[in-house]
């Protein structure tokens, strides 16, 4: 694909932030387990799920108001920069040696900065491309993010695995240095987007209106935006469907390594398997963007949701060994990038462009609260039963509900 400069630099941010996402979902849970001595496997899963829940909840509460404010001309890049820099500083801060609970607090705050910046980043999509290119550009972001994130990740894994024996370094120290490497990578691939991004669609301030008045007007206008969403059946049903099905996606991503660790699987094998996921996800996300043009975006989302139902069932009933975890990693890679990319681009086609951040703010509520519900379900069910497999199985219900809602949407909007 021939990218415009705006499209290319937008895709590059996915390359940068995906490095931290990959590191957070693979190495960080194992690092947390190492510094959280004396905890049982069920306690580890519960603590990690609670941390994910808190981070998702805070982002979900912030985004509607901040998203609406960001739709005013010139604001989107300011909010994006603020949360990006917050996440970056706290990414570096995780390299400081500390106890398990202080580390978990810093991790949660870093995750809030990362995920909030990604909400504003998603809302930039209508500004940097056109509707007919949106599926392909969105898929390219995820695809290059997957493959690009492998570069610093491999460097970090080599440091962690080889550093103690070859260089005489402490393994925990190697992990701490890896936070710095990942942060530098994130920064390097963010600079081009910040330098070239232009907000094409924006709300304008009324004559004489100040920023304070803008804030009051935004808060008062949230009810109006909610009514607009409720009155558009296609947007409303899609957001409800997204709320349920994205839960399974986010929970599988955030809990995979922790779940594997709780089953007693080797941590090195888990990390390498997730690296395979990245390589599989690269061509799969690109293919998903192309298939969406041929068969329709909504149809491809339906296929991915059905696949995730199978993934959850496999994880709950059959995942017992490293070989099975590798199989799961490959299958997840086939659908993970596609479902995220097409969910983002399909929503961008449905909403008014000049209010993209406002709508993506509410979209993020549905996505983040889904994450809250999924990780909370895992936490509660695992705590009550002492069985992490039952916790994983519980989110299959949410995926099925999302699938049913998408079927309903297809009857209203048509498979497109």
Backbone torsions as a table, in degrees:
resi	resn	phi	psi	omega
1	UNK	NA	137.0	174.9
2	UNK	-88.6	107.1	-178.4
3	UNK	-83.8	147.1	165.8
4	UNK	-76.2	167.6	-179.6
5	UNK	-61.5	-40.5	178.9
6	UNK	-63.8	-43.9	179.9
7	UNK	-63.9	-43.8	-178.1
8	UNK	-62.6	-45.0	-178.6
9	UNK	-69.9	-31.1	175.7
10	UNK	-66.3	-44.3	178.0
11	UNK	-61.2	-36.2	-177.8
12	UNK	-62.4	-31.0	178.2
13	UNK	-64.7	-33.8	175.5
14	UNK	-63.3	-36.0	176.8
15	UNK	-62.1	-40.0	-178.3
16	UNK	-72.1	-53.0	-174.8
17	UNK	-72.0	-26.5	-179.1
18	UNK	-64.8	-25.6	177.4
19	UNK	-63.4	-41.8	178.6
20	UNK	-71.8	-38.7	177.7
21	UNK	-59.5	-46.2	179.7
22	UNK	-63.2	-43.9	-179.3
23	UNK	-64.5	-40.5	-179.2
24	UNK	-65.7	-35.7	-175.9
25	UNK	-87.6	-9.8	-176.9
26	UNK	-117.0	-60.5	-173.9
27	UNK	-83.5	-41.3	-172.5
28	UNK	-60.3	-43.2	176.8
29	UNK	-59.5	-36.3	179.0
30	UNK	-70.5	-39.5	176.2
31	UNK	-62.1	-43.8	178.1
32	UNK	-61.0	-40.3	177.5
33	UNK	-61.8	-38.3	-177.3
34	UNK	-68.8	-37.6	-178.8
35	UNK	-89.2	-10.2	179.2
36	UNK	-99.8	67.5	-173.9
37	UNK	-69.7	144.2	175.6
38	UNK	90.0	-4.7	-178.5
39	UNK	-87.4	145.8	176.3
40	UNK	-79.3	168.3	-179.6
41	UNK	-62.8	-39.2	179.0
42	UNK	-66.1	-39.1	178.3
43	UNK	-65.6	-36.9	178.3
44	UNK	-63.9	-48.2	178.9
45	UNK	-60.3	-42.3	-178.6
46	UNK	-65.2	-46.6	-179.1
47	UNK	-62.4	-42.4	-178.8
48	UNK	-68.8	-39.6	177.5
49	UNK	-64.2	-39.9	178.7
50	UNK	-64.5	-38.7	177.9
51	UNK	-63.1	-43.9	177.6
52	UNK	-62.4	-38.2	-178.9
53	UNK	-64.2	-46.5	-179.4
54	UNK	-62.4	-45.8	-179.5
55	UNK	-61.2	-44.0	-180.0
56	UNK	-66.1	-39.1	-178.4
57	UNK	-65.0	-42.7	-180.0
58	UNK	-63.3	-45.1	179.2
59	UNK	-62.4	-41.8	-179.3
60	UNK	-62.9	-36.1	-179.9
61	UNK	-74.9	-32.5	-177.1
62	UNK	-78.4	-37.3	-165.0
63	UNK	-65.2	-36.3	-179.1
64	UNK	-59.9	-47.0	-179.4
65	UNK	-70.1	-50.2	-178.4
66	UNK	-66.7	-35.0	178.0
67	UNK	-63.6	-41.5	178.8
68	UNK	-66.7	-40.2	177.3
69	UNK	-63.8	-35.4	-177.7
70	UNK	-69.5	-17.1	179.7
71	UNK	-73.9	-14.6	175.0
72	UNK	-71.9	146.2	-174.0
73	UNK	-52.5	126.8	176.0
74	UNK	87.4	-9.6	-175.3
75	UNK	-84.4	-29.6	-172.1
76	UNK	-59.4	-44.8	-178.4
77	UNK	-69.1	-31.3	179.2
78	UNK	-66.9	-46.5	178.5
79	UNK	-65.7	-40.8	177.8
80	UNK	-57.8	-48.5	-178.2
81	UNK	-63.2	-41.6	-178.4
82	UNK	-59.9	-46.7	-179.0
83	UNK	-74.6	-35.5	177.2
84	UNK	-60.5	-48.4	-178.3
85	UNK	-65.6	-36.3	176.1
86	UNK	-60.8	-48.7	179.1
87	UNK	-62.5	-38.4	-177.9
88	UNK	-65.3	-47.1	-179.9
89	UNK	-60.2	-42.2	-178.7
90	UNK	-74.7	-24.9	171.9
91	UNK	-62.8	-46.5	176.4
92	UNK	-64.0	-36.4	-177.8
93	UNK	-64.0	-27.3	179.4
94	UNK	-66.7	-14.1	177.3
95	UNK	-76.2	-12.1	179.9
96	UNK	-77.4	128.7	178.1
97	UNK	-60.8	131.0	-179.8
98	UNK	-159.2	169.9	179.0
99	UNK	-72.5	173.8	-174.2
100	UNK	-62.6	-48.4	-175.8
101	UNK	-70.4	-44.2	173.9
102	UNK	-58.5	-39.0	178.0
103	UNK	-62.0	-41.9	-178.5
104	UNK	-63.7	-35.9	177.5
105	UNK	-65.3	-46.1	178.9
106	UNK	-63.1	-40.5	178.7
107	UNK	-60.8	-44.8	-179.8
108	UNK	-61.3	-44.8	-179.7
109	UNK	-65.5	-38.9	176.2
110	UNK	-63.2	-42.5	179.9
111	UNK	-64.1	-37.1	177.1
112	UNK	-62.4	-44.9	177.9
113	UNK	-62.8	-44.6	179.7
114	UNK	-61.5	-53.3	-175.1
115	UNK	-67.6	-34.3	177.4
116	UNK	-67.0	-42.2	177.8
117	UNK	-61.4	-34.2	-179.1
118	UNK	-71.4	-26.7	174.9
119	UNK	-65.7	-46.0	177.9
120	UNK	-68.2	-33.6	176.4
121	UNK	-62.9	-45.7	177.4
122	UNK	-58.6	-41.2	-177.8
123	UNK	-70.4	-12.3	175.1
124	UNK	-76.0	-17.1	-174.0
125	UNK	-55.0	-46.9	178.1
126	UNK	-64.4	-22.3	180.0
127	UNK	-78.2	-29.0	-170.2
128	UNK	-103.0	-5.8	179.9
129	UNK	-151.1	-177.9	-178.8
130	UNK	-108.9	165.6	-177.4
131	UNK	-57.2	-40.1	-175.5
132	UNK	-72.5	-18.3	178.8
133	UNK	-104.5	-2.4	-169.7
134	UNK	-64.6	-44.5	179.5
135	UNK	-59.9	-44.7	-176.6
136	UNK	-68.2	-43.7	180.0
137	UNK	-65.9	-44.0	178.9
138	UNK	-61.6	-44.2	178.0
139	UNK	-63.8	-37.6	178.8
140	UNK	-63.9	-37.3	178.0
141	UNK	-58.7	-50.3	179.0
142	UNK	-65.1	-41.7	-176.8
143	UNK	-61.6	-52.7	-179.3
144	UNK	-69.0	-27.7	174.1
145	UNK	-62.5	-43.6	-179.9
146	UNK	-62.6	-49.1	-175.1
147	UNK	-75.4	-37.6	-179.5
148	UNK	-68.0	-35.0	-178.9
149	UNK	-66.6	-19.1	-179.0
150	UNK	-68.9	-25.8	-176.7
151	UNK	-63.5	-59.4	178.2
152	UNK	-66.7	-29.1	-179.1
153	UNK	-64.4	-43.9	178.9
154	UNK	-63.7	-41.1	177.2
155	UNK	-59.3	-44.7	-179.2
156	UNK	-66.2	-41.9	-179.2
157	UNK	-65.7	-41.3	176.8
158	UNK	-61.3	-41.3	178.3
159	UNK	-62.6	-43.2	-177.4
160	UNK	-69.7	-39.4	-175.8
161	UNK	-83.4	-36.4	-174.7
162	UNK	-97.6	-31.2	-175.1
163	UNK	-52.7	-47.4	-177.8
164	UNK	-62.0	-40.5	-177.1
165	UNK	-84.3	-42.4	-174.7
166	UNK	-83.2	-34.3	-175.2
167	UNK	-112.1	-4.1	179.4
168	UNK	71.6	23.7	-178.1
169	UNK	-91.5	151.0	174.9
170	UNK	-71.2	138.5	-176.3
171	UNK	-62.8	-39.9	178.6
172	UNK	-63.0	-36.4	176.6
173	UNK	-64.2	-38.6	178.6
174	UNK	-63.4	-38.8	176.4
175	UNK	-64.5	-42.0	-179.6
176	UNK	-63.4	-39.4	175.6
177	UNK	-65.1	-32.4	-179.5
178	UNK	-63.7	-31.7	175.2
179	UNK	-61.1	-39.2	-179.3
180	UNK	-68.5	-44.1	178.9
181	UNK	-59.7	-44.8	-179.0
182	UNK	-64.9	-40.6	178.7
183	UNK	-63.9	-40.9	178.9
184	UNK	-63.9	-40.9	177.7
185	UNK	-61.5	-46.4	179.3
186	UNK	-58.3	-44.9	-179.9
187	UNK	-63.5	-45.2	-175.6
188	UNK	-60.7	-37.1	-176.7
189	UNK	-92.5	4.3	175.1
190	UNK	-96.7	-31.4	-175.7
191	UNK	-55.1	-46.0	-179.2
192	UNK	-59.5	-39.7	179.3
193	UNK	-64.7	-44.7	-179.0
194	UNK	-62.3	-36.9	-176.8
195	UNK	-73.9	-28.4	-171.1
196	UNK	-115.5	-12.6	-174.3
197	UNK	-65.3	134.4	175.3
198	UNK	-126.9	128.6	179.9
199	UNK	-80.1	103.7	-174.3
200	UNK	-80.4	-39.7	179.6
201	UNK	-108.3	126.5	-176.3
202	UNK	-157.3	153.6	170.1
203	UNK	-84.9	146.3	-179.8
204	UNK	-105.4	144.9	174.5
205	UNK	-67.4	142.0	174.6
206	UNK	-70.0	153.0	179.6
207	UNK	-53.9	127.3	178.7
208	UNK	82.5	-2.9	-178.5
209	UNK	-77.7	135.4	179.4
210	UNK	-101.4	172.6	179.3
211	UNK	-63.0	-38.2	177.5
212	UNK	-60.0	-43.9	177.0
213	UNK	-64.8	-33.0	177.6
214	UNK	-62.9	-41.3	179.6
215	UNK	-64.7	-47.5	-180.0
216	UNK	-61.7	-44.1	-180.0
217	UNK	-62.9	-37.6	-180.0
218	UNK	-65.9	-47.2	-179.5
219	UNK	-61.6	-43.8	179.6
220	UNK	-67.2	-27.7	-176.3
221	UNK	-85.3	-4.9	-179.6
222	UNK	-61.8	-36.8	177.8
223	UNK	-63.7	-38.2	178.3
224	UNK	-63.7	-42.3	179.0
225	UNK	-63.6	-40.6	178.4
226	UNK	-62.9	-37.1	177.8
227	UNK	-67.5	-39.4	177.7
228	UNK	-59.9	-43.2	-179.9
229	UNK	-65.3	-43.3	-178.6
230	UNK	-65.5	-30.3	-178.0
231	UNK	-80.4	-18.3	178.0
232	UNK	-98.0	100.6	-173.2
233	UNK	-59.0	-38.2	-177.7
234	UNK	-64.2	-47.1	-180.0
235	UNK	-64.2	-44.8	-177.2
236	UNK	-62.5	-48.6	-178.5
237	UNK	-65.6	-38.6	179.1
238	UNK	-63.7	-42.4	-179.4
239	UNK	-65.5	-37.9	176.7
240	UNK	-65.5	-43.9	177.9
241	UNK	-60.7	-45.3	179.3
242	UNK	-59.2	-41.6	179.6
243	UNK	-53.5	-42.0	-176.4
244	UNK	-82.5	-49.0	-171.4
245	UNK	-74.8	-31.0	-178.1
246	UNK	-70.2	-19.5	176.0
247	UNK	-55.5	-49.2	179.9
248	UNK	-61.8	-40.2	-179.3
249	UNK	-62.8	-52.7	-177.7
250	UNK	-63.7	-38.4	-177.7
251	UNK	-68.9	-41.6	176.8
252	UNK	-60.6	-43.0	-179.0
253	UNK	-64.5	-47.7	-172.4
254	UNK	-78.5	-24.8	-172.7
255	UNK	-109.3	-2.5	-171.9
256	UNK	-58.7	-51.8	-176.9
257	UNK	-67.0	-41.4	178.9
258	UNK	-61.1	-42.9	-180.0
259	UNK	-64.1	-44.6	178.2
260	UNK	-61.7	-39.9	178.0
261	UNK	-63.3	-39.6	-179.5
262	UNK	-65.7	-23.8	177.7
263	UNK	-84.9	-2.6	178.4
264	UNK	85.9	16.8	179.9
265	UNK	-77.1	150.8	-178.1
266	UNK	-63.9	130.6	-175.0
267	UNK	-65.0	-36.1	179.1
268	UNK	-65.3	-42.1	178.8
269	UNK	-64.1	-38.5	178.7
270	UNK	-61.8	-45.0	-178.4
271	UNK	-64.9	-43.9	179.9
272	UNK	-65.3	-35.9	177.8
273	UNK	-64.7	-40.2	178.2
274	UNK	-68.9	-28.3	174.5
275	UNK	-66.3	-38.6	175.5
276	UNK	-61.0	-38.5	177.3
277	UNK	-55.1	-41.8	-179.2
278	UNK	-62.9	-43.4	-178.6
279	UNK	-68.6	-37.4	177.3
280	UNK	-69.1	-37.4	-176.7
281	UNK	-67.5	-26.8	-178.2
282	UNK	-60.5	-61.2	178.8
283	UNK	-68.2	-29.9	-178.1
284	UNK	-66.1	-41.3	178.9
285	UNK	-65.8	-41.2	176.0
286	UNK	-60.7	-45.3	180.0
287	UNK	-62.4	-38.3	179.9
288	UNK	-62.5	-40.3	177.3
289	UNK	-62.0	-39.6	179.0
290	UNK	-71.0	-41.6	-179.9
291	UNK	-66.0	-31.2	178.7
292	UNK	-64.0	-35.0	177.4
293	UNK	-65.4	-36.5	-174.5
294	UNK	-83.9	-43.4	-172.3
295	UNK	-109.7	-8.8	179.5
296	UNK	103.8	137.7	-177.2
297	UNK	-62.4	-46.6	-176.2
298	UNK	-64.3	-39.2	179.2
299	UNK	-62.9	-40.8	-179.4
300	UNK	-69.0	-33.8	175.5
301	UNK	-64.3	-42.1	178.6
302	UNK	-58.9	-43.1	179.8
303	UNK	-62.1	-42.4	-178.6
304	UNK	-66.5	-39.7	178.6
305	UNK	-63.4	-43.6	177.5
306	UNK	-59.3	-39.5	178.5
307	UNK	-64.1	-38.2	179.9
308	UNK	-68.5	-31.0	173.3
309	UNK	-59.6	-44.9	177.3
310	UNK	-63.5	-37.8	179.4
311	UNK	-62.2	-45.8	-179.4
312	UNK	-63.6	-43.7	178.7
313	UNK	-62.3	-41.0	179.0
314	UNK	-63.8	-45.0	-178.9
315	UNK	-63.2	-38.5	-176.4
316	UNK	-74.7	-37.6	-170.9
317	UNK	-105.3	-26.9	-170.2
318	UNK	-120.2	-13.4	-175.9
319	UNK	-78.2	103.8	-179.1
320	UNK	-132.3	-22.9	-174.3
321	UNK	-128.3	171.5	179.5
322	UNK	-65.2	-37.4	179.2
323	UNK	-60.3	-42.7	179.4
324	UNK	-68.1	-33.5	175.9
325	UNK	-66.3	-37.3	177.1
326	UNK	-64.2	-42.1	177.4
327	UNK	-60.8	-45.1	178.9
328	UNK	-60.8	-41.4	-179.2
329	UNK	-61.3	-41.1	179.9
330	UNK	-66.7	-44.8	-178.5
331	UNK	-65.6	-41.7	176.6
332	UNK	-59.5	-42.9	179.2
333	UNK	-60.3	-30.6	-178.8
334	UNK	-68.3	-27.6	-172.7
335	UNK	-120.3	-17.6	-173.0
336	UNK	-60.6	-55.1	-178.0
337	UNK	-66.0	-39.2	-178.4
338	UNK	-61.8	-46.0	-176.9
339	UNK	-68.8	-36.0	179.0
340	UNK	-70.8	-44.3	-177.7
341	UNK	-65.0	-46.8	-177.3
342	UNK	-72.0	-31.0	175.2
343	UNK	-62.1	-42.4	179.9
344	UNK	-66.0	-46.6	-175.5
345	UNK	-74.8	-35.4	179.5
346	UNK	-63.9	-40.7	177.5
347	UNK	-64.3	-38.8	179.0
348	UNK	-62.3	-27.7	177.7
349	UNK	-77.8	-26.6	-174.9
350	UNK	-83.0	-26.8	-168.7
351	UNK	-97.0	160.3	172.7
352	UNK	-69.1	130.1	-171.9
353	UNK	-63.8	-36.9	-176.1
354	UNK	-71.4	-10.5	178.0
355	UNK	-119.7	31.4	-173.1
356	UNK	-62.0	-43.8	-178.1
357	UNK	-67.7	-38.0	178.2
358	UNK	-60.6	-46.9	-180.0
359	UNK	-70.7	-40.0	177.4
360	UNK	-65.7	-27.1	174.6
361	UNK	-62.6	-44.5	176.7
362	UNK	-70.7	-37.1	175.6
363	UNK	-57.4	-39.8	-179.3
364	UNK	-68.9	-33.0	175.0
365	UNK	-56.1	-48.1	-177.8
366	UNK	-64.6	-40.9	179.0
367	UNK	-68.3	-42.5	-177.3
368	UNK	-73.4	-40.2	178.0
369	UNK	-67.2	-30.8	173.3
370	UNK	-61.7	-41.9	177.8
371	UNK	-63.5	-39.0	177.4
372	UNK	-60.8	-47.3	-176.7
373	UNK	-66.8	-41.0	-178.0
374	UNK	-65.9	-51.3	-179.4
375	UNK	-67.0	-33.8	177.6
376	UNK	-66.3	-40.6	176.4
377	UNK	-60.2	-46.0	178.9
378	UNK	-59.7	-45.4	-178.5
379	UNK	-62.6	-49.4	-175.9
380	UNK	-66.9	-48.8	-177.6
381	UNK	-64.5	-40.6	178.8
382	UNK	-65.2	-41.0	179.5
383	UNK	-65.3	-41.6	-176.8
384	UNK	-72.0	-36.3	-174.6
385	UNK	-101.8	-20.5	-173.9
386	UNK	71.9	12.3	-176.9
387	UNK	-124.5	108.1	-178.8
388	UNK	-65.3	-25.5	180.0
389	UNK	-64.3	-38.5	177.9
390	UNK	-68.6	-32.7	176.1
391	UNK	-63.5	-43.0	177.7
392	UNK	-64.7	-41.7	-177.9
393	UNK	-61.9	-31.7	-175.4
394	UNK	-62.3	-28.4	-177.6
395	UNK	-79.7	-9.7	175.1
396	UNK	-62.2	-31.9	178.3
397	UNK	-62.1	-41.8	-178.6
398	UNK	-65.9	-37.4	178.3
399	UNK	-64.8	-39.7	179.2
400	UNK	-65.0	-41.5	177.7
401	UNK	-61.9	-43.1	177.4
402	UNK	-60.2	-40.5	179.3
403	UNK	-62.8	-44.1	-179.8
404	UNK	-62.6	-40.7	179.3
405	UNK	-66.2	-35.7	177.3
406	UNK	-66.5	-37.0	175.3
407	UNK	-60.6	-42.5	178.3
408	UNK	-62.9	-40.9	178.4
409	UNK	-62.8	-39.7	-178.0
410	UNK	-62.6	-30.5	179.1
411	UNK	-75.1	-27.9	-179.9
412	UNK	-85.5	-48.4	-172.2
413	UNK	-94.2	-26.7	-172.3
414	UNK	91.4	149.7	179.5
415	UNK	-72.0	104.2	-176.9
416	UNK	-142.9	NA	NA
